[in-house]
Amino acid sequence: MNKTSILFVALVWLAQSTFAQSEKPVVPKNWHQLDKTETGFNGISLDKAYAFLQSTKIKSKRITVAVIDSGIDTLHEDLKSVLWINPKEIPGNGKDDDKNGYIDDVHGWNFIGGKDGRNVKEDSYEGARVYHKLKLQWEGKEVDVDKLSPADKASYTNFQAAKAKVVGDVDPQEASYLKAMYDKFKVGDSVLRKELGKEEYNGEDLKALTSVTNPDGKTTRGLILSISKANNSYEITNKELLGEIEGQLRKADAAKVEPKAYRKEIVGDDESNIKDRFYGNNDLMAATPFHGTHCSGIIGAARNNQKGIDGIADNVRIMMVRAVPDGDEHDKDIANAIRYAVDNGARIISMSFGKDFSPEKEWVDEAFRYAEKKGVLLVHAAGNDAKNIDTASNFPNPVYINGKGRASNVITVGASGDEKNGGLTASFSNYGKKEVDVFAPGVSIYSTIPGGTTYGNASGTSMACPVVAGIAALLLEYYPRLTPQQLKSIIEQSAVAATEPVKIPGSTETVALSELCRTGAFANAYEAAKLADKMSKKKK
């Protein structure tokens, strides 16, 4: 899963450094919503958008936004009032009241859970799954590519790409270092858990813990505090960091060992059959709700309730569809998650996930076509590998694998920042002059996190994606007749062009933003609202 990998990047860098950190300028918690002309921060001009929309005297209509992600804290003070409620389902009676095939799907559905209540937490990486699946067929064989059938040629090409990724990307020295660091981290973590008297803790807890004398505990405390500082969030927990390291270790092991089938035993479906759709459970928290909770809050956390944060859209309901583990998602689950969201009334689907391989892409393509036919906009995060996805593989994407065109209802989002928090383009963001449509705020975004009353920062195109999904939802509230294609066009045409060169993510070289995305611009809610109003008046 190409979620926010910033924790791991910071973890490796900090662990090999002296933890020296320069002080970052302070940016407002809601910087991503601000107007650059009025405040100097490169946000989406949300207050101006609301002022304009209210001046039209148009009454807003409630919009359902599906978030396909890792789960959600359904009890969070800023989210529980905005959760989608299935009107035909009676909560907790153990029956499929609406006869849609999913029992007690009150707020959404979990496609990576089992009927016995267990849930998939971690999973392997798709590259490893592809590599080991095709290894027996192609490893060590002399192959004349020109003589292969189209199907075999595609299989061999996938094997070669997966092998290069899985085997070629592994640095034995770095893997050895990471394993040693993990072992030390776990020892220090056990010390800190005992000192604090709790199994899960975060940077805020460690700030107050100044009495640690055990050397391993002191080292782990310093590491966590330094990572928290680098990410501008002291809500990062010990369990999240351990999960990040374990994920990287699984990736390193995949070069030698066939990945464990984490999903197979728990979910119990026929993964080779896309028509086998009625599996999973209704547990939307599932012990992994951080990512989905944060993304959901960006879109629609309750506004004007004097709690935590204000989401972007004020009249939305969030439908959670859990399909993304800690690792790479499976194509079948994504395809079924999209169909579930569409069938249950979502007008927009926010998709903050991605991977390098998609062995059943045709299933996802069909789901894209289904959403397109039903008038649903798909908003997708570009990914966090600082790579050019015009040339590098990145899935899901709108280009149909059969070569027959591309989906017209997909908008792909890169992550922008501000000059005061690292630059106008995020250093980690994927980009592409053809395949990334627009950039939106994705650095140090403050939003809801699990804990009921808890908030914190996270960075990634995972955050930029729900910013654009929130803008799209706000537009639909007031102009509900807009098609997905019109929404996409409005967001792109109204985006504010960069007026100065920006850094190519992952380098110090600067270029025009038009070299990094189709529009060469940053999404802006105010400009989008004005254009939506103008377009709607033309239609009348």
VEXTOR-503748 format. One record per residue (C-alpha): residue in one letter; x, z, y negated. Coordinates in steps of 0.5 Angstrom, whole numbers, padded with zeros to 4 digits, always signed. Example, Ala and Ser with C-alpha at 12.3 -4.5 7.8 and 13.67 -1.06 7.14 Angstrom:
BEGIN
A+0025+0016+0009S+0027+0014+0002
% end
This chain:
BEGIN
M+0000+0000+0000N+0003-0002-0007K+0000+0004-0010T+0004+0008-0016S+0011+0008-0013I+0014+0011-0019L+0014+0018-0016F+0019+0015-0010V+0023+0011-0015A+0024+0018-0020L+0026+0022-0014V+0031+0018-0011W+0034+0017-0018L+0034+0024-0020A+0036+0027-0013Q+0043+0023-0014S+0044+0025-0021T+0045+0031-0025F+0038+0032-0027A+0040+0030-0034Q+0034+0028-0038S+0033+0025-0045E+0027+0028-0049K+0021+0023-0049P+0017+0022-0056V+0010+0025-0055V+0005+0020-0054P-0003+0022-0054K-0006+0024-0048N-0011+0018-0049W-0006+0013-0052H-0008+0008-0048Q-0015+0008-0051L-0012+0008-0058D-0012+0002-0063K-0005+0000-0065T-0007-0002-0072E-0010+0005-0074T-0005+0009-0070G+0001+0005-0068F+0000+0006-0060N-0001+0000-0056G-0008+0001-0053I-0015-0002-0052S-0018+0000-0059L-0024+0003-0055D-0027+0007-0061K-0027+0001-0065A-0031-0003-0059Y-0036+0003-0059A-0037+0003-0066F-0038-0005-0066L-0043-0004-0060Q-0047+0001-0063S-0048-0003-0069T-0051-0008-0065K-0057-0004-0063I-0057-0006-0056K-0059-0001-0051S-0054+0000-0045K-0055-0002-0038R-0052+0003-0032I-0047-0001-0028T-0044+0000-0021V-0037+0000-0021A-0034+0000-0014V-0027+0003-0013I-0023+0001-0007D-0018+0006-0006S-0015+0012-0002G-0021+0017-0004I-0024+0021-0009D-0025+0029-0011T-0033+0028-0011L-0033+0035-0014H-0029+0034-0020E-0032+0037-0026D-0031+0030-0030L-0033+0025-0024K-0039+0029-0020S-0044+0027-0025V-0042+0019-0025L-0042+0018-0018W-0046+0013-0015I-0052+0015-0011N-0055+0011-0006P-0062+0012-0007K-0065+0010+0000E-0060+0015+0003I-0062+0022+0005P-0056+0027+0004G-0054+0030+0010N-0059+0029+0015G-0055+0025+0020K-0059+0019+0019D-0058+0012+0017D-0064+0012+0012D-0063+0005+0009K-0061+0002+0015N-0055-0001+0012G-0051+0001+0018Y-0047+0007+0015I-0050+0014+0016D-0050+0019+0010D-0047+0014+0005V-0049+0018-0001H-0043+0016-0005G-0040+0010-0002W-0036+0010+0005N-0030+0011+0009F-0027+0005+0013I-0021+0009+0015G-0025+0015+0018G-0027+0016+0025K-0034+0018+0028D-0031+0025+0030G-0030+0026+0023R-0022+0025+0023N-0019+0020+0018V-0013+0016+0017K-0008+0019+0012E-0002+0015+0013D+0000+0008+0016S+0005+0003+0017Y+0007-0003+0013E+0004-0009+0014G+0011-0013+0014A+0013-0008+0020R+0006-0010+0024V+0007-0017+0023Y+0015-0017+0025H+0014-0013+0031K+0008-0017+0033L+0011-0023+0033K+0018-0021+0035L+0017-0022+0043Q+0015-0030+0041W+0020-0032+0036E+0026-0027+0036G+0033-0030+0039K+0029-0037+0040E+0032-0043+0038V+0027-0047+0034D+0026-0054+0031V+0021-0052+0026D+0019-0060+0025K+0016-0060+0032L+0012-0054+0032S+0004-0054+0031P+0001-0052+0024A-0001-0046+0027D+0006-0044+0031K+0010-0046+0024A+0006-0041+0020S+0007-0036+0025Y+0014-0037+0025T+0015-0037+0018N+0011-0031+0018F+0016-0028+0023Q+0022-0030+0019A+0019-0027+0012A+0017-0020+0016K+0024-0020+0019A+0028-0021+0012K+0023-0016+0009V+0023-0011+0015V+0031-0011+0017G+0034-0014+0011D+0031-0009+0006V+0034-0003+0010D+0040+0000+0007P+0043+0004+0013Q+0047+0009+0008E+0041+0010+0003A+0036+0011+0009S+0041+0016+0012Y+0042+0019+0005L+0034+0020+0005K+0034+0023+0011A+0039+0028+0009M+0035+0029+0003Y+0028+0030+0006D+0031+0035+0011K+0034+0039+0005F+0027+0038+0001K+0023+0041+0007V+0028+0047+0008G+0027+0049+0000D+0020+0047+0000S+0018+0053+0006V+0022+0058+0001L+0018+0056-0005R+0011+0056-0001K+0013+0063+0001E+0015+0065-0006L+0009+0062-0009G+0004+0064-0003K+0001+0058-0002E+0002+0051+0002E+0001+0046-0004Y+0004+0047-0011N+0006+0043-0017G+0011+0043-0023E+0006+0048-0027D+0007+0053-0021L+0014+0052-0021K+0015+0053-0029A+0013+0060-0028L+0017+0061-0022T+0024+0063-0025S+0026+0069-0019V+0028+0064-0014T+0035+0066-0011N+0035+0062-0005P+0040+0056-0006D+0035+0051-0002G+0029+0053-0006K+0033+0053-0013T+0035+0046-0011T+0028+0043-0009R+0025+0047-0015G+0030+0043-0020L+0028+0037-0016I+0021+0037-0017L+0021+0039-0024S+0026+0034-0026I+0021+0029-0022S+0015+0032-0026K+0019+0031-0033A+0021+0024-0031N+0013+0022-0030N+0011+0026-0035S+0006+0030-0030Y+0007+0037-0028E+0001+0036-0023I+0005+0032-0018T+0005+0037-0012N+0010+0038-0006K+0005+0035-0001E+0005+0028-0005L+0013+0028-0006L+0014+0030+0002G+0009+0024+0003E+0013+0019-0001I+0019+0021+0002E+0016+0020+0009G+0013+0013+0007Q+0020+0011+0006L+0023+0014+0012R+0017+0010+0016K+0019+0004+0013A+0027+0005+0015D+0025+0006+0022A+0021+0000+0022A+0027-0004+0023K+0028-0001+0030V+0022+0002+0032E+0015-0001+0033P+0010+0002+0028K+0005+0007+0031A-0002+0005+0031Y-0004+0010+0026R-0011+0007+0025K-0013+0005+0032E-0014+0012+0036I-0018+0015+0030V-0023+0009+0027G-0024+0006+0034D-0027-0001+0032D-0025-0007+0035E-0020-0009+0029S-0019-0016+0032N-0026-0017+0031I-0029-0018+0023K-0036-0018+0026D-0035-0011+0028R-0037-0008+0021F-0040-0001+0023Y-0035+0004+0023G-0032+0009+0019N-0035+0016+0016N-0038+0018+0010D-0032+0023+0008L-0029+0020+0001M-0024+0026+0000A-0021+0026+0007A-0015+0030+0004T-0012+0024+0000P-0016+0023-0006F-0011+0023-0011H-0010+0016-0013G-0017+0014-0012T-0019+0020-0017H-0014+0018-0022C-0017+0011-0022S-0024+0013-0022G-0023+0017-0028I-0020+0012-0032I-0026+0008-0031G-0032+0012-0032A-0030+0020-0033A-0036+0023-0036R-0035+0022-0044N-0037+0027-0049N-0038+0033-0045Q-0032+0037-0048K-0028+0037-0041G-0021+0034-0039I-0022+0026-0041D-0027+0021-0043G-0027+0015-0039I-0027+0008-0042A-0035+0006-0040D-0040+0011-0042N-0046+0008-0037V-0043+0007-0030R-0043+0010-0023I-0037+0010-0019M-0038+0008-0012M-0032+0010-0008V-0030+0006-0002R-0024+0009+0002A-0020+0003+0005V-0013+0005+0003P-0008+0010+0007D-0001+0012+0005G+0002+0006+0007D-0001-0001+0008E-0008-0003+0008H-0011-0007+0014D-0014-0014+0012K-0021-0012+0016D-0022-0006+0012I-0021-0009+0005A-0026-0015+0007N-0031-0010+0010A-0030-0005+0004I-0031-0011-0001R-0038-0013+0003Y-0040-0006+0003A-0039-0006-0005V-0043-0012-0006D-0049-0011-0001N-0050-0004-0005G-0050-0007-0012A-0043-0006-0015R-0042-0011-0021I-0035-0010-0021I-0030-0008-0016S-0023-0004-0018M-0017-0006-0013S-0011-0002-0014F-0007-0004-0008G-0003-0009-0005K+0002-0011+0000D+0007-0017+0002F+0004-0020+0008S-0004-0021+0010P-0004-0023+0017E-0012-0024+0017K-0012-0027+0010E-0018-0031+0012W-0022-0025+0012V-0021-0023+0005D-0022-0030+0003E-0029-0030+0006A-0030-0023+0002F-0028-0026-0004R-0032-0032-0003Y-0038-0027-0002A-0037-0023-0008E-0036-0029-0012K-0043-0032-0009K-0046-0025-0011G-0044-0025-0018V-0039-0019-0017L-0032-0019-0021L-0026-0017-0017V-0020-0013-0021H-0014-0013-0018A-0007-0009-0020A-0001-0014-0020G+0004-0009-0016N+0009-0005-0018D+0016-0008-0015A+0018-0012-0022K+0018-0018-0018N+0015-0025-0020I+0009-0026-0016D+0008-0034-0018T+0014-0034-0013A+0014-0028-0009S+0008-0026-0004N+0003-0021-0006F-0004-0020-0003P-0009-0020-0004N-0009-0026-0009P-0014-0031-0011V-0011-0037-0007Y-0015-0039-0001I-0010-0039+0005N-0014-0046+0007G-0011-0049+0001K-0018-0051-0002G-0018-0048-0009R-0018-0041-0011A-0023-0035-0013S-0026-0036-0020N-0028-0028-0020V-0021-0025-0020I-0017-0022-0025T-0010-0020-0024V-0007-0014-0028G+0000-0013-0030A+0002-0006-0033S+0004-0005-0041G+0006+0001-0044D+0008+0003-0051E+0014+0003-0055K+0014+0010-0055N+0014+0011-0048G+0019+0006-0045G+0017-0001-0048L+0011-0006-0048T+0012-0008-0041A+0012-0003-0036S+0019-0003-0032F+0016-0003-0025S+0010-0008-0027N+0010-0015-0023Y+0009-0021-0027G+0007-0028-0026K+0006-0034-0032K+0001-0037-0027E-0002-0031-0022V-0002-0025-0027D-0008-0026-0032V-0007-0020-0037F-0003-0014-0038A-0006-0007-0040P-0004+0000-0041G-0001+0003-0034V+0005+0008-0037S+0003+0015-0037I-0004+0015-0036Y-0008+0021-0037S-0014+0022-0032T-0017+0026-0027I-0014+0029-0021P-0016+0033-0015G-0017+0040-0016G-0024+0040-0019T-0022+0042-0026T-0015+0038-0026Y-0012+0033-0030G-0005+0029-0030N-0001+0023-0032A+0000+0017-0027S+0004+0010-0028G+0003+0004-0025T-0001-0003-0025S-0006+0002-0021M-0008+0005-0027A-0008-0002-0031C-0013-0005-0026P-0018+0001-0028V-0017+0000-0035V-0019-0007-0035A-0025-0006-0030G-0027+0000-0035I-0027-0006-0040A-0031-0010-0036A-0036-0005-0034L-0037-0003-0042L-0038-0011-0043L-0043-0011-0037E-0047-0005-0040Y-0049-0009-0046Y-0049-0016-0044P-0051-0015-0037R-0053-0023-0036L-0045-0024-0036T-0042-0028-0030P-0036-0026-0027Q-0033-0032-0029Q-0035-0031-0036L-0033-0023-0036K-0026-0026-0034S-0026-0031-0039I-0028-0026-0045I-0023-0021-0043E-0017-0026-0043Q-0019-0030-0049S-0020-0024-0053A-0013-0021-0051V-0009-0019-0057A-0002-0023-0056A+0004-0020-0056T+0008-0021-0063E+0015-0020-0061P+0019-0021-0055V+0018-0016-0049K+0023-0014-0043I+0022-0018-0036P+0020-0012-0032G+0026-0009-0028S+0031-0012-0033T+0034-0012-0040E+0032-0019-0042T+0027-0020-0047V+0022-0026-0047A+0015-0028-0050L+0010-0024-0046S+0007-0031-0045E+0013-0032-0040L+0010-0026-0036C+0003-0028-0035R-0003-0033-0037T-0005-0030-0043G+0001-0027-0046A-0003-0022-0049F-0006-0015-0048A-0013-0013-0046N-0017-0010-0052A-0024-0007-0051Y-0026-0009-0059E-0024-0016-0059A-0027-0017-0052A-0034-0014-0054K-0034-0018-0061L-0033-0024-0056A-0038-0022-0051D-0043-0021-0057K-0042-0028-0059M-0042-0031-0053S-0049-0028-0051K-0052-0030-0058K-0050-0037-0056K-0054-0037-0049K-0060-0035-0053
% end
